[in-house]
Amino acid sequence: MITIDEARGLITVDGPDGVITHSMASSEGFKIVSDAWVRCGWDAKYVYSFTWMGRPIIQLPDDMVRIQELIYQLKPDLIIETGVAHGGSLIYYASLCTLLKKGRIVGVDIEIRPHNRSAIEAHEMAPLITLIEGSSTDPAIVEQVRGHIRPGDTVLVILDSNHTKPHVLGELEAYGPMVSPGSYIIATDGITSRMVGAPRSQPDWVWNNPVEAAKDYVKAHPEFIHDEPAFPFNEGVVQDRVTYWVSGYLKRV
């Protein structure tokens, strides 16, 4: 049980190890409250309430700000994203590329619904976006995506389609070799590993999740390491991301 005493600035946790109290101004206190907030947001479908330049973007805003920091640092020539949905994140990445005056986007989805395709193709950011319909792990689709990489490109890959362990592991195997040294492949939505028992969850998520896929991939591929990019600016005490992309950042070294 968590008790928040705003008047005294204290957070009390009553758990198996007894009662522990933290200051609201501490990194520990912030993590306790933010973890509870993420769970509450999952239950309330908080991420289903945002758009970017007119298109729904089903992402935690914190993750979008953090990936912006990485994109600014890397200035990638090509961003590959599996999972298109409404296209909001493709539009987001394309808008960052527009500001940077560099980069293009490839979006892959097993089904791009006609109304979503029409909206994406009619959008101001459309010239920077290529849509590919088909399974992200189909060898023919993988080769089609690979065909968009030019010599010397800095390539960033974001995996946001089917979040089961076998599928994510298949995507990591398929797209990992496309990642340029120093760049990343990101297995998003590892938050599912922490949501067992929550609404819209499955009991097997305790193992059947992107976090476990990323662990197995790193074990088999020493050219990749788990590496969450450091905050480029931080004058506070918070050290950990508030994120749905738990343990998802894999860097090619």
Steps between C-alpha positions, in 0.01 A plus 500: 500500500623849413406805706576849372514778758523818293492727804817341641651411164525130583423173325451192716511146365357219713641180350650162582814664640301722733419868481744717305471878466654716229504870438297618201815689400705179470566285195357202691179686580462615142544145369236358733243759396590488130475119493153525654410776253610287203283214624207737551555642153498149352169420668349833388643474142678834546720453193188481282438871540770676296560609143804632319429742216148365473570125514441280807830405662454218748816561701593620846604866457813442710618240248445738212705775663779256584516353147515857370815549706656193342394595147655845544822338622518239221349704215412176319471478124235230528252414776326164460191436709301178510138560595314786332149511655369856448840626389553755776850386591606492133378859470686589819830358377455662160436838663827468694681412177346808340637719778840335471487527121614140488342156506219291361258247646394147409190361673410131487173339605329171425182698428483871423132583510380701201384801705835514681696468178296776340553732795875434514546539125306829505701641792756780472770257614416238236796579269737362765299182572495167315231250602557127454214258562579146608635303794808668643671160527415380147839465325365673188381797708829513689690516171266772375580706810872431463479640148435846646840511672764696312875460541622686806151548649456533875206269566273500807239223544191513722299180553138576587284231341412165659651500851523124562845363577528279187393781266727763655792256497429433131500874432825548691662226291365653178569869562796493739749460214360816341593715800813708446776489765430748777127501426217307660223249451221560752258227608211712627223423749692276735256646753286195424740300720378705798129507419402139568160509671415845366214560253574383143793287621575130461638260765790395276628857481721412795734342241339569163612860459757725325729515803566126487551517123758778541683304771528192278610706202779675688625167636529364147633820341799654678500786248198636693473616860215624715562874519243760596639834379591735782286808553674779305375748760410428861503745791268284709537182706308272262726244331253251354270542203124503539439265213300233323822399321645300790852367429440561132804698383761278334811675369721362226859542616 
